[in-house]
Amino acid sequence: MPVCNQSDLKRLQNDIGLLMLRLSLGILMLFHGISKISGGIDDIKLDLIDQGLPGVMAYGVHLGETVAPILIIVGFLIRPAAAILAFTMIMAVYLTDGLGGFALNEHGGIEIELNLLYMFGAFTLCFTGPGRLSLSQLFYRNKKSQVNTHEKELASSS
């Protein structure tokens, strides 16, 4: 049985923590995206037009609340996906609450706290990346293995 040293254990704990963040952030946001897709895009377009923005930005809402969460869940293209999600949350706060969102609600929290949790969770993933328990890491490992095999073949043929 392999012995696990302290740094390996700490790295594994970090990877599990990042996986938990990715899964919770991605799954919870995906529910919002599915709800928006099932409701159609027309209402979102009208809301954006009412705010003086182009209706085509509604497709960005679908990108930020459906595609980005799926990429975050599986851990692929995590930094761009997390940046898209963070931007989506910034726009959601700006368009729905603005500075009024910092007002206290009846429970003592601020109105936009859920949006801020999504946003800062996404920013965290922008900085950390997906961790080793991700599709990106699997592709990286396979690519690295292929490069090492190719280098060994070249070395043995010379």
N, C-alpha and C positions, 0 to 999 in steps of 0.2 A: 504494500500500500504506500503510495507516495506521501512524503511528508510535506505539509504545507507550512511555509515559513510566514512570518508576520507580515511582510510586504505583499506576498501573494494573497493572503487573507484580506488585507486592507483593500487591495485592488479589486478583489472579487466583491467585497462589500460595496465599493463605489460603483461597480458595474451593475449590481443588483439594484442599488438606489437609482441609477440612471434609467434602468429598465422600468422600475416602478413609476418614475416621473413620466417617462415616455408613454407608458400604457395609460396611466390615469389622465394625463393631459390630452392625449390623442383620442381615447375612447369617449371621454366626456365632451370634447369639442365636436367629435363626429356626430353625436346625437343632434347637436345644433345644425350641422350641415345636412343631415338626412331630413330633418324637419323642414329646412329651407328648400331643399330639392323637391320634396313631396308637395310643398305649397306653391311651387312654380317660381319663376323669376320675375314675373310682371310686378308684383307688389314691391319687391326690392328695387326694381328700376324706378318705379314711381316715387318711392321714398328718397332715392338718391337725386332724382330730378327736382323734387321739392326742396332739397337742400342746395340746389344750384350746381350739382355735379352731373357728369354724363351718365346716362342710364347703363352704358356698356360696363361701367364699374361693377355692376351686379354680378358679372361673371367672376370678378375678383373675390366676391363674397363666397361663391361656391368653391373657388380655388382655396381660399383661406380656411374654410370651415369643413371641407370634405377631402380634397386631395392632400393638402398639407397634413391633416391629422392622420391619414392613412400612412403617409411616408414617415411620420413621427412614430407611429405604432410599430412599424416594421424596422425602423432604424435605417432608412435609406435616404440619401440626400438630406440628411437631418438639418444641417445648418441653413440651407436655403428654405426648407420647409418650415423650420422654426422661425426664421426671419419673416416669412410670409404670414404666419400665424400671429406673430407679435404686431406686425403692421396692421393686420385685420382688427386686432383688439384696440390698437390706438385709434383707428378710424371709427370703430364701434363706439368708443367713449366720446370721441369728438362729435360724432353725428347724433348720438342719442342723449347724452347727458352734459357734455362740455364741462365747464368748471363747476356747474351745479351738482355734478356727480360726487363731489367731495363732501357734500352735506351728509350729516348723520341721518341714518334711518331709525325706525322705531326700536330696533334691536341694539342700537349703539354702534353699529358698523357704518361704513360709508357706502353710498349707493353703488359705486362702481367696483367694490372690492372683488367680486368674482371676475370681472374683466381684468383687473390688475393681477390677480392670481394666474390667470391664463397667460397674460402678457409676460410677467416675470418668469413663469415657468418656461415659456418659449425662449426668452432671452437667455436663461440658464443653459438651455440646450444649444443655443447659438455659440456659447463660449466653451461648453464641455464636449460637444459632439455626442454621439450615441452610446458610447461605451462598447465593450467587447461583445455584449449580448445583443448583436444587431446584424441586420442583413449586410450593411456596409462592411462590417468587420469580416463577415464570411467571405464576401467578394475579395476583400483586401488579402485575407489569408490565402485564398485560392490563387490569386494573382502572384503573390509573393512565392508561393510554392512552385508555380510554373516557372518563374524567373530563376529560382534556385536550381530546379531540375535542368533548365536550359543551360545555365552556367556550368553545371557539373558535366553535362554532355559535351560542351565546348572544351572544357578542361581535359576530359578523357580522350577526346579525338586529336588533341595536339601533341 
